[in-house]
Amino acid sequence: MTTDNGQLPVAEPAVVRRAALRLVRADRRAFAVVLVVNALAAGGPGWPGRGCSGGSWTRCGPGPG
């Protein structure tokens, strides 16, 4: 589907925002699970409270103690 000038139609930001909110409200539990899993994945190795020293992934391991 394209417009008269050959470009794909793009929704206005307000329409996208309303649609996103509607989807989140439709299944709040699934949205919360996705947020938690994403936060855990973003924490990196040894999360929480432990991680890599010196900014090198080769020195990753358990924290002190």
Residue frames as a rotation matrix with the C-alpha (Angstrom) as fourth column:
MET 1
0.586 0.810 0.000 0.00
0.810 -0.586 0.000 0.00
0.000 0.000 -1.000 0.00
THR 2
-0.626 -0.776 -0.074 1.45
0.768 -0.630 0.112 3.35
-0.133 0.013 0.991 -1.03
THR 3
0.092 0.595 -0.798 0.25
0.252 -0.790 -0.559 6.91
-0.963 -0.149 -0.223 -1.26
ASP 4
0.928 0.352 0.126 -0.20
0.218 -0.235 -0.947 8.82
-0.304 0.906 -0.294 -4.51
ASN 5
0.638 -0.742 -0.204 3.43
-0.766 -0.586 -0.263 9.95
0.076 0.325 -0.943 -4.46
GLY 6
0.427 -0.435 -0.793 4.75
-0.208 0.806 -0.554 6.38
0.880 0.401 0.254 -4.08
GLN 7
-0.636 -0.663 0.394 5.68
-0.518 -0.011 -0.855 6.58
0.572 -0.748 -0.337 -0.39
LEU 8
-0.450 0.444 -0.774 4.44
0.635 0.769 0.072 4.35
0.627 -0.460 -0.629 2.39
PRO 9
0.374 0.634 0.677 1.84
-0.132 -0.686 0.716 5.91
0.918 -0.356 -0.173 4.66
VAL 10
-0.658 -0.600 -0.454 3.08
0.446 0.175 -0.878 6.75
0.606 -0.781 0.153 8.16
ALA 11
0.383 0.855 -0.351 0.83
0.791 -0.107 0.602 7.34
0.477 -0.508 -0.718 11.14
GLU 12
0.292 -0.185 0.938 0.93
-0.321 -0.943 -0.086 10.57
0.901 -0.276 -0.335 13.09
PRO 13
-0.725 -0.682 -0.094 2.79
-0.127 0.268 -0.955 10.36
0.677 -0.681 -0.281 16.43
ALA 14
-0.513 0.597 0.617 -0.40
-0.846 -0.228 -0.482 10.87
-0.147 -0.769 0.622 18.44
VAL 15
0.535 0.715 -0.451 -2.07
-0.788 0.615 0.040 7.95
0.306 0.334 0.892 16.66
VAL 16
0.000 -0.638 -0.770 0.92
-0.068 0.768 -0.637 5.70
0.998 0.052 -0.043 17.33
ARG 17
-0.843 -0.320 0.432 0.98
-0.399 -0.165 -0.902 6.75
0.360 -0.933 0.011 21.00
ARG 18
-0.041 0.918 0.395 -2.73
-0.987 0.025 -0.160 5.96
-0.157 -0.396 0.905 21.44
ALA 19
0.589 0.233 -0.774 -2.32
-0.504 0.854 -0.127 2.58
0.632 0.465 0.621 19.75
ALA 20
-0.405 -0.824 -0.395 0.67
-0.070 0.459 -0.886 1.69
0.912 -0.331 -0.244 21.94
LEU 21
-0.751 0.180 0.635 -1.20
-0.660 -0.239 -0.712 2.63
0.024 -0.954 0.298 25.11
ARG 22
0.344 0.935 -0.089 -4.20
-0.937 0.348 0.026 0.60
0.055 0.074 0.996 24.00
LEU 23
0.349 -0.286 -0.893 -1.98
-0.220 0.901 -0.374 -2.47
0.911 0.327 0.251 23.44
VAL 24
-0.750 -0.659 0.051 -0.27
-0.163 0.109 -0.981 -2.08
0.641 -0.744 -0.189 26.84
ARG 25
-0.468 0.654 0.594 -3.59
-0.870 -0.223 -0.440 -1.71
-0.155 -0.723 0.673 28.63
ALA 26
0.422 0.678 -0.602 -4.94
-0.785 0.605 0.131 -4.78
0.453 0.417 0.787 26.85
ASP 27
0.743 -0.231 -0.628 -2.31
0.340 0.939 0.058 -7.04
0.576 -0.257 0.776 28.41
ARG 28
0.651 -0.450 0.611 -0.55
-0.665 -0.726 0.174 -5.32
0.365 -0.520 -0.772 31.33
ARG 29
0.725 -0.374 0.579 0.86
-0.246 0.644 0.724 -8.54
-0.643 -0.668 0.375 32.76
ALA 30
0.646 -0.494 0.581 2.63
0.753 0.535 -0.383 -9.50
-0.122 0.685 0.718 29.52
PHE 31
0.640 -0.402 0.654 4.00
0.048 -0.829 -0.557 -5.97
0.767 0.388 -0.511 29.20
ALA 32
0.699 -0.365 0.615 5.35
-0.714 -0.294 0.636 -6.12
-0.051 -0.883 -0.466 32.77
VAL 33
0.714 -0.438 0.546 7.01
0.254 0.889 0.380 -9.48
-0.652 -0.133 0.746 32.07
VAL 34
0.626 -0.480 0.614 8.70
0.674 -0.064 -0.736 -8.06
0.393 0.875 0.283 28.97
LEU 35
0.649 -0.379 0.660 10.01
-0.421 -0.901 -0.104 -5.10
0.634 -0.210 -0.744 30.98
VAL 36
0.703 -0.381 0.600 11.42
-0.530 0.282 0.800 -7.35
-0.474 -0.881 -0.004 33.71
VAL 37
0.667 -0.466 0.582 13.08
0.596 0.802 -0.042 -9.72
-0.447 0.375 0.812 31.24
ASN 38
0.636 -0.421 0.647 14.54
0.397 -0.541 -0.741 -6.77
0.662 0.728 -0.177 29.35
ALA 39
0.685 -0.376 0.624 15.89
-0.667 -0.667 0.331 -5.25
0.292 -0.643 -0.708 32.57
LEU 40
0.691 -0.430 0.581 17.49
-0.131 0.715 0.686 -8.55
-0.711 -0.551 0.438 33.55
ALA 41
0.625 -0.449 0.639 19.06
0.777 0.437 -0.452 -8.92
-0.077 0.779 0.622 30.11
ALA 42
0.658 -0.351 0.666 20.38
0.066 -0.855 -0.515 -5.36
0.750 0.383 -0.539 30.14
GLY 43
0.905 -0.266 0.333 22.01
-0.393 -0.218 0.894 -5.90
-0.165 -0.939 -0.301 33.52
GLY 44
0.233 -0.867 -0.440 24.79
-0.772 0.110 -0.626 -7.90
0.592 0.485 -0.644 31.98
PRO 45
0.033 -0.296 -0.955 26.79
0.189 0.940 -0.285 -10.73
0.981 -0.171 0.087 33.48
GLY 46
-0.676 -0.358 -0.644 26.47
0.626 0.180 -0.758 -11.24
0.388 -0.916 0.103 37.21
TRP 47
-0.554 0.526 0.646 23.52
-0.443 -0.843 0.306 -8.88
0.705 -0.117 0.699 37.53
PRO 48
0.805 0.139 0.577 22.55
0.065 -0.987 0.146 -7.61
0.590 -0.080 -0.803 40.09
GLY 49
0.921 -0.358 0.152 25.42
-0.295 -0.390 0.873 -6.04
-0.253 -0.849 -0.464 41.95
ARG 50
0.074 -0.925 0.373 28.25
0.182 0.380 0.907 -7.66
-0.980 0.001 0.197 40.05
GLY 51
0.965 0.244 -0.100 29.73
-0.053 -0.193 -0.980 -7.13
-0.258 0.950 -0.173 36.67
CYS 52
0.531 -0.795 0.291 32.87
0.761 0.298 -0.576 -6.57
0.371 0.528 0.764 34.66
SER 53
0.559 -0.444 -0.701 35.83
0.314 -0.668 0.674 -4.58
-0.767 -0.597 -0.234 35.84
GLY 54
-0.426 -0.851 -0.305 37.84
0.078 -0.371 0.925 -2.31
-0.901 0.371 0.225 33.65
GLY 55
0.209 0.620 -0.756 35.22
-0.706 -0.439 -0.555 -2.25
-0.676 0.650 0.346 30.91
SER 56
-0.566 -0.461 -0.683 36.46
-0.804 0.493 0.334 -5.49
0.183 0.738 -0.649 29.39
TRP 57
0.546 0.833 -0.085 34.14
-0.809 0.551 0.205 -8.41
0.218 -0.043 0.975 28.80
THR 58
0.185 -0.536 -0.823 37.10
-0.087 0.826 -0.557 -10.79
0.979 0.175 0.106 29.13
ARG 59
-0.846 -0.527 0.078 37.43
-0.094 0.005 -0.996 -9.92
0.524 -0.850 -0.054 32.83
CYS 60
0.041 0.939 0.341 33.83
-0.800 -0.174 0.575 -10.68
0.599 -0.296 0.744 33.69
GLY 61
-0.472 -0.129 -0.872 33.16
0.273 0.919 -0.284 -12.94
0.838 -0.372 -0.398 36.59
PRO 62
0.471 0.666 -0.578 31.76
0.760 0.026 0.650 -13.07
0.448 -0.745 -0.494 40.05
GLY 63
0.582 -0.178 0.793 32.29
-0.290 -0.957 -0.003 -10.02
0.760 -0.228 -0.609 42.17
PRO 64
-0.500 -0.834 0.235 34.60
-0.506 0.060 -0.860 -9.85
0.703 -0.549 -0.452 45.14
GLY 65
-0.484 0.260 0.836 33.91
-0.810 0.228 -0.540 -12.28
-0.331 -0.938 0.100 47.94
